[in-house]
Amino acid sequence: MGLTFITSGLRKMPGVKFTQLPVDNPVGLFFEGMYETGFYWNFIGYFQIVAGIILMTPWLKRLSPLLIFPVTLNIFLVSVSLNMKGTPLITAMMVLANLYLILWHLRSYTPLFKLKGS
């Protein structure tokens, strides 16, 4: 999953478009609009690269699922809302894999939610 994030992030570097679909296609229009934002498009790319590296870093294995969950959920929602053929299945598996990692490390998150003095 980390490599997927890095690859996708590299597609959002300055001057690189994610897709070559025309703007009369809803998917092409969406990604063209995102690309035209400039800084925000690049920020998403940089974040995905950092998240991908963190995912592959063993000593940050507990942080990475929490960091990338909002990203994977957003990717899934975009793929569903744009009715991308086949992509919702792949992105749903990404969300499920991410949830699995969160549940795997759930015990390590409990100290974050304990009240002082309990």
MARDRENDREN-766603 format. One record per residue: residue number from 1; residue in three letters; x, y, z of N, C-alpha, C in turn. Coordinates in steps of 0.02 Angstrom, whole numbers, always signed. Example, Ala and Ser with C-alpha at 12.3 -4.5 7.8 and 13.67 -1.06 7.14 Angstrom:
REM MARDRENDREN-766603
<num 1&residuo ALA&n_X +660&n_Y -284&n_Z +390&ca_X +615&ca_Y -225&ca_Z +390&c_X +660&c_Y -165&c_Z +390>
<num 2&residuo SER&n_X +642&n_Y -112&n_Z +354&ca_X +684&ca_Y -53&ca_Z +357&c_X +645&c_Y +2&c_Z +394>
END
This chain:
REM MARDRENDREN-766603
<num 1&residuo MET&n_X +42&n_Y -59&n_Z +0&ca_X +0&ca_Y +0&ca_Z +0&c_X +44&c_Y +62&c_Z +0>
<num 2&residuo GLY&n_X +101&n_Y +59&n_Z +34&ca_X +146&ca_Y +116&ca_Z +35&c_X +172&c_Y +133&c_Z -34>
<num 3&residuo LEU&n_X +190&n_Y +83&n_Z -72&ca_X +215&ca_Y +94&ca_Z -140&c_X +161&c_Y +125&c_Z -185>
<num 4&residuo THR&n_X +99&n_Y +104&n_Z -174&ca_X +43&ca_Y +133&ca_Z -212&c_X +36&c_Y +208&c_Z -197>
<num 5&residuo PHE&n_X +43&n_Y +225&n_Z -133&ca_X +38&ca_Y +296&ca_Z -114&c_X +95&c_Y +336&c_Z -144>
<num 6&residuo ILE&n_X +155&n_Y +309&n_Z -143&ca_X +213&ca_Y +345&ca_Z -171&c_X +203&c_Y +355&c_Z -247>
<num 7&residuo THR&n_X +183&n_Y +303&n_Z -282&ca_X +173&ca_Y +307&ca_Z -354&c_X +119&c_Y +359&c_Z -370>
<num 8&residuo SER&n_X +64&n_Y +356&n_Z -334&ca_X +10&ca_Y +404&ca_Z -346&c_X +32&c_Y +475&c_Z -329>
<num 9&residuo GLY&n_X +70&n_Y +483&n_Z -276&ca_X +95&ca_Y +549&ca_Z -257&c_X +141&c_Y +578&c_Z -309>
<num 10&residuo LEU&n_X +182&n_Y +537&n_Z -340&ca_X +227&ca_Y +561&ca_Z -392&c_X +188&c_Y +587&c_Z -452>
<num 11&residuo ARG&n_X +128&n_Y +560&n_Z -463&ca_X +85&ca_Y +583&ca_Z -518&c_X +55&c_Y +652&c_Z -504>
<num 12&residuo LYS&n_X +67&n_Y +679&n_Z -446&ca_X +40&ca_Y +744&ca_Z -428&c_X +94&c_Y +797&c_Z -420>
<num 13&residuo MET&n_X +153&n_Y +782&n_Z -444&ca_X +207&ca_Y +830&ca_Z -441&c_X +193&c_Y +887&c_Z -490>
<num 14&residuo PRO&n_X +226&n_Y +944&n_Z -480&ca_X +214&ca_Y +1001&ca_Z -525&c_X +222&c_Y +982&c_Z -599>
<num 15&residuo GLY&n_X +171&n_Y +999&n_Z -638&ca_X +173&ca_Y +986&ca_Z -709&c_X +151&c_Y +917&c_Z -731>
<num 16&residuo VAL&n_X +133&n_Y +874&n_Z -685&ca_X +113&ca_Y +806&ca_Z -702&c_X +38&c_Y +798&c_Z -689>
<num 17&residuo LYS&n_X +1&n_Y +776&n_Z -740&ca_X -70&ca_Y +764&ca_Z -732&c_X -82&c_Y +691&c_Z -714>
<num 18&residuo PHE&n_X -133&n_Y +678&n_Z -673&ca_X -147&ca_Y +611&ca_Z -650&c_X -178&c_Y +569&c_Z -705>
<num 19&residuo THR&n_X -218&n_Y +600&n_Z -748&ca_X -252&ca_Y +563&ca_Z -801&c_X -252&c_Y +605&c_Z -864>
<num 20&residuo GLN&n_X -260&n_Y +572&n_Z -921&ca_X -265&ca_Y +607&ca_Z -985&c_X -336&c_Y +607&c_Z -1011>
<num 21&residuo LEU&n_X -384&n_Y +589&n_Z -968&ca_X -454&ca_Y +589&ca_Z -990&c_X -477&c_Y +660&c_Z -1006>
<num 22&residuo PRO&n_X -519&n_Y +667&n_Z -1057&ca_X -543&ca_Y +735&ca_Z -1074&c_X -590&c_Y +763&c_Z -1021>
<num 23&residuo VAL&n_X -598&n_Y +829&n_Z -1021&ca_X -640&ca_Y +861&ca_Z -970&c_X -715&c_Y +850&c_Z -981>
<num 24&residuo ASP&n_X -735&n_Y +822&n_Z -1039&ca_X -805&ca_Y +805&ca_Z -1048&c_X -823&c_Y +740&c_Z -1012>
<num 25&residuo ASN&n_X -773&n_Y +705&n_Z -986&ca_X -782&ca_Y +646&ca_Z -944&c_X -781&c_Y +670&c_Z -872>
<num 26&residuo PRO&n_X -830&n_Y +649&n_Z -830&ca_X -832&ca_Y +673&ca_Z -760&c_X -767&c_Y +660&c_Z -722>
<num 27&residuo VAL&n_X -735&n_Y +603&n_Z -734&ca_X -672&ca_Y +587&ca_Z -700&c_X -617&c_Y +635&c_Z -724>
<num 28&residuo GLY&n_X -614&n_Y +646&n_Z -790&ca_X -565&ca_Y +693&ca_Z -817&c_X -576&c_Y +764&c_Z -792>
<num 29&residuo LEU&n_X -639&n_Y +785&n_Z -788&ca_X -656&ca_Y +852&ca_Z -763&c_X -635&c_Y +859&c_Z -690>
<num 30&residuo PHE&n_X -649&n_Y +809&n_Z -649&ca_X -631&ca_Y +811&ca_Z -578&c_X -556&c_Y +819&c_Z -570>
<num 31&residuo PHE&n_X -518&n_Y +776&n_Z -603&ca_X -445&ca_Y +778&ca_Z -594&c_X -415&c_Y +840&c_Z -626>
<num 32&residuo GLU&n_X -445&n_Y +866&n_Z -679&ca_X -420&ca_Y +928&ca_Z -709&c_X -431&c_Y +986&c_Z -660>
<num 33&residuo GLY&n_X -490&n_Y +987&n_Z -628&ca_X -504&ca_Y +1038&ca_Z -578&c_X -455&c_Y +1035&c_Z -520>
<num 34&residuo MET&n_X -441&n_Y +974&n_Z -496&ca_X -393&ca_Y +966&ca_Z -442&c_X -324&c_Y +988&c_Z -464>
<num 35&residuo TYR&n_X -305&n_Y +970&n_Z -525&ca_X -239&ca_Y +989&ca_Z -552&c_X -232&c_Y +1065&c_Z -557>
<num 36&residuo GLU&n_X -286&n_Y +1097&n_Z -577&ca_X -284&ca_Y +1170&ca_Z -586&c_X -278&c_Y +1208&c_Z -520>
<num 37&residuo THR&n_X -290&n_Y +1175&n_Z -463&ca_X -282&ca_Y +1210&ca_Z -399&c_X -209&c_Y +1225&c_Z -385>
<num 38&residuo GLY&n_X -164&n_Y +1188&n_Z -418&ca_X -93&ca_Y +1202&ca_Z -411&c_X -65&c_Y +1177&c_Z -344>
<num 39&residuo PHE&n_X -59&n_Y +1223&n_Z -297&ca_X -28&ca_Y +1207&ca_Z -232&c_X -64&c_Y +1149&c_Z -198>
<num 40&residuo TYR&n_X -130&n_Y +1150&n_Z -196&ca_X -167&ca_Y +1097&ca_Z -162&c_X -154&c_Y +1029&c_Z -194>
<num 41&residuo TRP&n_X -153&n_Y +1027&n_Z -261&ca_X -138&ca_Y +966&ca_Z -298&c_X -70&c_Y +939&c_Z -279>
<num 42&residuo ASN&n_X -20&n_Y +983&n_Z -277&ca_X +47&ca_Y +963&ca_Z -258&c_X +51&c_Y +941&c_Z -185>
<num 43&residuo PHE&n_X +14&n_Y +976&n_Z -140&ca_X +12&ca_Y +957&ca_Z -70&c_X -13&c_Y +886&c_Z -62>
<num 44&residuo ILE&n_X -66&n_Y +869&n_Z -98&ca_X -93&ca_Y +800&ca_Z -95&c_X -39&c_Y +751&c_Z -116>
<num 45&residuo GLY&n_X -3&n_Y +767&n_Z -169&ca_X +50&ca_Y +723&ca_Z -193&c_X +106&c_Y +714&c_Z -142>
<num 46&residuo TYR&n_X +129&n_Y +770&n_Z -114&ca_X +182&ca_Y +766&ca_Z -63&c_X +158&c_Y +726&c_Z -2>
<num 47&residuo PHE&n_X +96&n_Y +738&n_Z +19&ca_X +69&ca_Y +701&ca_Z +76&c_X +67&c_Y +626&c_Z +62>
<num 48&residuo GLN&n_X +46&n_Y +608&n_Z +1&ca_X +43&ca_Y +537&ca_Z -17&c_X +112&c_Y +505&c_Z -17>
<num 49&residuo ILE&n_X +162&n_Y +542&n_Z -40&ca_X +230&ca_Y +515&ca_Z -40&c_X +254&c_Y +504&c_Z +32>
<num 50&residuo VAL&n_X +244&n_Y +554&n_Z +75&ca_X +264&ca_Y +548&ca_Z +145&c_X +226&c_Y +491&c_Z +178>
<num 51&residuo ALA&n_X +161&n_Y +487&n_Z +166&ca_X +121&ca_Y +433&ca_Z +196&c_X +145&c_Y +364&c_Z +171>
<num 52&residuo GLY&n_X +163&n_Y +359&n_Z +108&ca_X +188&ca_Y +296&ca_Z +81&c_X +253&c_Y +276&c_Z +113>
<num 53&residuo ILE&n_X +298&n_Y +324&n_Z +124&ca_X +361&ca_Y +310&ca_Z +157&c_X +349&c_Y +289&c_Z +229>
<num 54&residuo ILE&n_X +304&n_Y +324&n_Z +263&ca_X +288&ca_Y +307&ca_Z +333&c_X +258&c_Y +237&c_Z +336>
<num 55&residuo LEU&n_X +216&n_Y +220&n_Z +288&ca_X +187&ca_Y +152&ca_Z +287&c_X +240&c_Y +98&c_Z +283>
<num 56&residuo MET&n_X +294&n_Y +113&n_Z +249&ca_X +346&ca_Y +62&ca_Z +240&c_X +401&c_Y +67&c_Z +293>
<num 57&residuo THR&n_X +393&n_Y +112&n_Z +341&ca_X +443&ca_Y +121&ca_Z +394&c_X +420&c_Y +82&c_Z +455>
<num 58&residuo PRO&n_X +455&n_Y +29&n_Z +474&ca_X +433&ca_Y -14&ca_Z +529&c_X +422&c_Y +23&c_Z +596>
<num 59&residuo TRP&n_X +464&n_Y +71&n_Z +613&ca_X +457&ca_Y +103&ca_Z +678&c_X +400&c_Y +154&c_Z +680>
<num 60&residuo LEU&n_X +367&n_Y +166&n_Z +624&ca_X +308&ca_Y +210&ca_Z +623&c_X +244&c_Y +170&c_Z +605>
<num 61&residuo LYS&n_X +248&n_Y +104&n_Z +612&ca_X +193&ca_Y +61&ca_Z +590&c_X +128&c_Y +74&c_Z +626>
<num 62&residuo ARG&n_X +130&n_Y +101&n_Z +687&ca_X +68&ca_Y +115&ca_Z +723&c_X +37&c_Y +182&c_Z +704>
<num 63&residuo LEU&n_X +78&n_Y +228&n_Z +682&ca_X +54&ca_Y +294&ca_Z +662&c_X +25&c_Y +293&c_Z +591>
<num 64&residuo SER&n_X +54&n_Y +256&n_Z +547&ca_X +36&ca_Y +259&ca_Z +476&c_X -38&c_Y +243&c_Z +462>
<num 65&residuo PRO&n_X -69&n_Y +192&n_Z +492&ca_X -140&ca_Y +180&ca_Z +476&c_X -185&c_Y +239&c_Z +496>
<num 66&residuo LEU&n_X -169&n_Y +272&n_Z +551&ca_X -209&ca_Y +329&ca_Z +572&c_X -199&c_Y +388&c_Z +525>
<num 67&residuo LEU&n_X -139&n_Y +396&n_Z +501&ca_X -122&ca_Y +451&ca_Z +457&c_X -155&c_Y +444&c_Z +389>
<num 68&residuo ILE&n_X -156&n_Y +383&n_Z +362&ca_X -181&ca_Y +375&ca_Z +294&c_X -255&c_Y +356&c_Z +290>
<num 69&residuo PHE&n_X -287&n_Y +341&n_Z +346&ca_X -358&ca_Y +322&ca_Z +342&c_X -401&c_Y +376&c_Z +309>
<num 70&residuo PRO&n_X -395&n_Y +439&n_Z +328&ca_X -436&ca_Y +490&ca_Z +294&c_X -422&c_Y +493&c_Z +219>
<num 71&residuo VAL&n_X -360&n_Y +480&n_Z +200&ca_X -342&ca_Y +482&ca_Z +129&c_X -374&c_Y +424&c_Z +92>
<num 72&residuo THR&n_X -368&n_Y +363&n_Z +119&ca_X -396&ca_Y +305&ca_Z +85&c_X -472&c_Y +310&c_Z +82>
<num 73&residuo LEU&n_X -503&n_Y +335&n_Z +135&ca_X -576&ca_Y +344&ca_Z +134&c_X -596&c_Y +395&c_Z +81>
<num 74&residuo ASN&n_X -560&n_Y +449&n_Z +76&ca_X -575&ca_Y +500&ca_Z +26&c_X -566&c_Y +473&c_Z -45>
<num 75&residuo ILE&n_X -513&n_Y +434&n_Z -57&ca_X -502&ca_Y +404&ca_Z -123&c_X -561&c_Y +358&c_Z -140>
<num 76&residuo PHE&n_X -583&n_Y +319&n_Z -91&ca_X -640&ca_Y +274&ca_Z -102&c_X -703&c_Y +314&c_Z -119>
<num 77&residuo LEU&n_X -717&n_Y +367&n_Z -81&ca_X -777&ca_Y +407&ca_Z -93&c_X -775&c_Y +441&c_Z -161>
<num 78&residuo VAL&n_X -717&n_Y +465&n_Z -182&ca_X -711&ca_Y +495&ca_Z -248&c_X -724&c_Y +443&c_Z -302>
<num 79&residuo SER&n_X -696&n_Y +384&n_Z -295&ca_X -705&ca_Y +332&ca_Z -346&c_X -778&c_Y +309&c_Z -351>
<num 80&residuo VAL&n_X -812&n_Y +308&n_Z -294&ca_X -883&ca_Y +289&ca_Z -295&c_X -925&c_Y +346&c_Z -325>
<num 81&residuo SER&n_X -913&n_Y +407&n_Z -302&ca_X -954&ca_Y +463&ca_Z -326&c_X -944&c_Y +477&c_Z -400>
<num 82&residuo LEU&n_X -885&n_Y +463&n_Z -427&ca_X -873&ca_Y +473&ca_Z -499&c_X -888&c_Y +410&c_Z -540>
<num 83&residuo ASN&n_X -912&n_Y +358&n_Z -506&ca_X -931&ca_Y +295&ca_Z -539&c_X -874&c_Y +268&c_Z -583>
<num 84&residuo MET&n_X -814&n_Y +266&n_Z -555&ca_X -756&ca_Y +241&ca_Z -591&c_X -761&c_Y +165&c_Z -596>
<num 85&residuo LYS&n_X -757&n_Y +139&n_Z -656&ca_X -765&ca_Y +67&ca_Z -667&c_X -709&c_Y +28&c_Z -633>
<num 86&residuo GLY&n_X -727&n_Y -18&n_Z -588&ca_X -679&ca_Y -61&ca_Z -556&c_X -641&c_Y -29&c_Z -498>
<num 87&residuo THR&n_X -632&n_Y +36&n_Z -500&ca_X -593&ca_Y +70&ca_Z -450&c_X -625&c_Y +67&c_Z -380>
<num 88&residuo PRO&n_X -691&n_Y +73&n_Z -373&ca_X -719&ca_Y +68&ca_Z -305&c_X -703&c_Y +2&c_Z -270>
<num 89&residuo LEU&n_X -698&n_Y -52&n_Z -307&ca_X -680&ca_Y -116&ca_Z -277&c_X -608&c_Y -113&c_Z -250>
<num 90&residuo ILE&n_X -563&n_Y -87&n_Z -290&ca_X -493&ca_Y -82&ca_Z -269&c_X -486&c_Y -35&c_Z -210>
<num 91&residuo THR&n_X -519&n_Y +23&n_Z -214&ca_X -513&ca_Y +71&ca_Z -159&c_X -548&c_Y +47&c_Z -96>
<num 92&residuo ALA&n_X -602&n_Y +9&n_Z -104&ca_X -635&ca_Y -20&ca_Z -45&c_X -587&c_Y -69&c_Z -10>
<num 93&residuo MET&n_X -549&n_Y -106&n_Z -49&ca_X -500&ca_Y -152&ca_Z -19&c_X -445&c_Y -113&c_Z +17>
<num 94&residuo MET&n_X -427&n_Y -54&n_Z -10&ca_X -378&ca_Y -12&ca_Z +25&c_X -405&c_Y +12&c_Z +92>
<num 95&residuo VAL&n_X -469&n_Y +32&n_Z +94&ca_X -500&ca_Y +55&ca_Z +156&c_X -503&c_Y -3&c_Z +206>
<num 96&residuo LEU&n_X -522&n_Y -62&n_Z +182&ca_X -526&ca_Y -120&ca_Z +226&c_X -457&c_Y -140&c_Z +252>
<num 97&residuo ALA&n_X -406&n_Y -136&n_Z +210&ca_X -338&ca_Y -151&ca_Z +232&c_X -316&c_Y -101&c_Z +285>
<num 98&residuo ASN&n_X -333&n_Y -38&n_Z +274&ca_X -316&ca_Y +14&ca_Z +322&c_X -352&c_Y +3&c_Z +389>
<num 99&residuo LEU&n_X -417&n_Y -15&n_Z +386&ca_X -454&ca_Y -30&ca_Z +447&c_X -424&c_Y -90&c_Z +483>
<num 100&residuo TYR&n_X -403&n_Y -139&n_Z +445&ca_X -371&ca_Y -198&ca_Z +475&c_X -308&c_Y -178&c_Z +513>
<num 101&residuo LEU&n_X -268&n_Y -134&n_Z +483&ca_X -207&ca_Y -111&ca_Z +518&c_X -224&c_Y -71&c_Z +581>
<num 102&residuo ILE&n_X -276&n_Y -31&n_Z +577&ca_X -297&ca_Y +7&ca_Z +637&c_X -319&c_Y -41&c_Z +692>
<num 103&residuo LEU&n_X -359&n_Y -90&n_Z +674&ca_X -382&ca_Y -139&ca_Z +724&c_X -323&c_Y -180&c_Z +750>
<num 104&residuo TRP&n_X -275&n_Y -196&n_Z +708&ca_X -216&ca_Y -234&ca_Z +728&c_X -178&c_Y -197&c_Z +783>
<num 105&residuo HIS&n_X -175&n_Y -131&n_Z +778&ca_X -137&ca_Y -91&ca_Z +826&c_X -181&c_Y -56&c_Z +878>
<num 106&residuo LEU&n_X -244&n_Y -77&n_Z +882&ca_X -292&ca_Y -42&ca_Z +925&c_X -268&c_Y -37&c_Z +998>
<num 107&residuo ARG&n_X -238&n_Y -88&n_Z +1024&ca_X -214&ca_Y -86&ca_Z +1094&c_X -163&c_Y -31&c_Z +1105>
<num 108&residuo SER&n_X -123&n_Y -17&n_Z +1055&ca_X -72&ca_Y +35&ca_Z +1063&c_X -101&c_Y +105&c_Z +1061>
<num 109&residuo TYR&n_X -164&n_Y +112&n_Z +1039&ca_X -196&ca_Y +178&ca_Z +1037&c_X -233&c_Y +193&c_Z +1102>
<num 110&residuo THR&n_X -250&n_Y +142&n_Z +1141&ca_X -290&ca_Y +154&ca_Z +1201&c_X -259&c_Y +202&c_Z +1251>
<num 111&residuo PRO&n_X -193&n_Y +205&n_Z +1261&ca_X -166&ca_Y +255&ca_Z +1307&c_X -180&c_Y +327&c_Z +1285>
<num 112&residuo LEU&n_X -192&n_Y +337&n_Z +1222&ca_X -209&ca_Y +405&ca_Z +1198&c_X -276&c_Y +429&c_Z +1223>
<num 113&residuo PHE&n_X -320&n_Y +381&n_Z +1240&ca_X -388&ca_Y +399&ca_Z +1259&c_X -403&c_Y +389&c_Z +1333>
<num 114&residuo LYS&n_X -354&n_Y +368&n_Z +1373&ca_X -363&ca_Y +360&ca_Z +1444&c_X -363&c_Y +427&c_Z +1479>
<num 115&residuo LEU&n_X -409&n_Y +436&n_Z +1524&ca_X -411&ca_Y +497&ca_Z +1564&c_X -359&c_Y +494&c_Z +1619>
<num 116&residuo LYS&n_X -330&n_Y +550&n_Z +1632&ca_X -279&ca_Y +552&ca_Z +1685&c_X -311&c_Y +536&c_Z +1752>
<num 117&residuo GLY&n_X -279&n_Y +493&n_Z +1790&ca_X -305&ca_Y +474&ca_Z +1855&c_X -352&c_Y +413&c_Z +1852>
<num 118&residuo SER&n_X -364&n_Y +386&n_Z +1793&ca_X -408&ca_Y +326&ca_Z +1788&c_X -368&c_Y +263&c_Z +1796>
END
